[in-house]
Amino acid sequence: MPGPEQTLCFDRQHVWHPYAAIPSEEPRFLVASAEGVRITLADGRQLIDGMSSWWSTILGYRHPALLRAAQEQLARLPHVMFGGFTHEPAVGLVQRLLRLAPPGLEHVFLCDSGSVSVEVAMKMAVQYWAAQGQSARRRFLALRGGYHGDTWGAMSLCDPEQGMHQAFNGIVPSQLFAPVPRSRFGEPADGAELAQIEQLLAQHGHELCAMVLEPIVQATGGMRFYSAELLAGIARLCRQHQVLLIADEIATGFGRTGRLFACEHAGITPDILCVGKALTGGTLSLAATLTSARVAAGIASGTPGLLMHGPTFMGNPLACAVAVAVLDELEQFDWRGRVAQIEEQLRRELEPCRNSPLVQDVRVLGASAVVEMRERIELARVVPQLVQRGVWLRPFGKLLYTMPPFVIRPEELARVTAAMREVAFG
Ligand SMILES: Cc1ncc(COP(=O)(O)O)c(C=O)c1O
């Protein structure tokens, strides 16, 4: 068995990590196990996870109900192809998703990751309009400041200038972009903002199949929380101009913003909804694309009348069984109360960061908070400092943020916010 140093050394030389170089100089830590909100490193140090493993482990690591569901399913049927077969975990999951999702969504495509669920949403929109005899409608309108994933189509929807995929500009399909939302959460919509979007829809409606956005929270693209009235206005404009609305709730879905889905803040149902991340509580990779009867029937009325997507691990029974357990747990556990308490504590303990001359802004919504610094955060310096404090956070750009598991205890969250204040004051 190689020792921890050898493992880390091999990793640096040979294993690609997200948005990383080979060989890599970034600080990297060898994980041995995790339980609840704590990650244990190979050297025995314990870290409180303020990231929920990229916002997925909302119920904590190794939650007993999720482990039980996984073990029972593993013993029975870890995987079977979804072409020609179906199974209880998939059907049970779809029943629960439809019960919880905004009203009017009736059909579900189960896929492997968030990015793929966005690809499926894009295909649904293109196929829908082609079936209506409007195959010129094949472009998408997205918001600048957005992030929708790393696959080819999803990359084309990300901010082309401030986003992470500039290397592919000119190769990925060219989409249209509306400005970054300015109206903040809790504020009314700025009429000028809506007018700009209306102009784009009016001018380009004939070539647009859908508008794509992250409702309320632009996550990876900047941790911005925008006006529910703006979202409602955009949904209204899309309807008026007959452009489908795709809501990417991969980051916001399952309670993160204080509502089960962020669309609920604006009282809207999109034509297509993408979910992922927290769907399995961070246990396994699974995502879903939900749509309305109108879109599904539209696709069916075209040629070839089939939705043209079907990955090998579609509807994986193991992942579906765990997702069923997550949704059952969410229906029993007072996550609303927990998220409200987390929000109140984040506000109380992070607002003082505004007093630091190094800090540009502090934003809190539900179980998410960001301290925006004036300068770029040096990962190589700040992450080891946080680890020394027993806290796991992974800032990006100027953003120091936390999206903790909903089961974090107040004293654990206090350690996360104390470490954030320390960084904020330099
Ligand atoms: C809003 C949003 N959409 C899509 C994705 C891509 O999901 P995945 O990383 O599972 O492919 C992410 C991931 O961070 C996201 O935040």
The ligand as a MOL file (V3000), in Angstrom:
LIG
                    3D

  0  0  0     0  0            999 V3000
M  V30 BEGIN CTAB
M  V30 COUNTS 16 16 0 0 0
M  V30 BEGIN ATOM
M  V30 1 C -26.3530 25.9050 -12.2720 0
M  V30 2 C -25.5100 24.7380 -12.6980 0
M  V30 3 N -25.8040 24.1050 -13.8390 0
M  V30 4 C -25.0950 23.0400 -14.2640 0
M  V30 5 C -24.0200 22.5660 -13.5370 0
M  V30 6 C -23.2500 21.3760 -14.0230 0
M  V30 7 O -23.5250 20.2600 -13.2340 0
M  V30 8 P -22.4920 19.0290 -13.2050 0
M  V30 9 O -21.2400 19.5700 -12.6060 0
M  V30 10 O -23.1820 17.9990 -12.3600 0
M  V30 11 O -22.3130 18.5920 -14.6120 0
M  V30 12 C -23.6660 23.2160 -12.3500 0
M  V30 13 C -22.5090 22.7670 -11.5700 0
M  V30 14 O -21.9530 23.4670 -10.7500 0
M  V30 15 C -24.4190 24.3390 -11.9230 0
M  V30 16 O -24.1330 24.9920 -10.7880 0
M  V30 END ATOM
M  V30 BEGIN BOND
M  V30 1 1 1 2
M  V30 2 1 2 3
M  V30 3 2 2 15
M  V30 4 2 3 4
M  V30 5 1 4 5
M  V30 6 1 5 6
M  V30 7 2 5 12
M  V30 8 1 6 7
M  V30 9 1 7 8
M  V30 10 2 8 9
M  V30 11 1 8 10
M  V30 12 1 8 11
M  V30 13 1 12 13
M  V30 14 1 12 15
M  V30 15 2 13 14
M  V30 16 1 15 16
M  V30 END BOND
M  V30 END CTAB
M  END
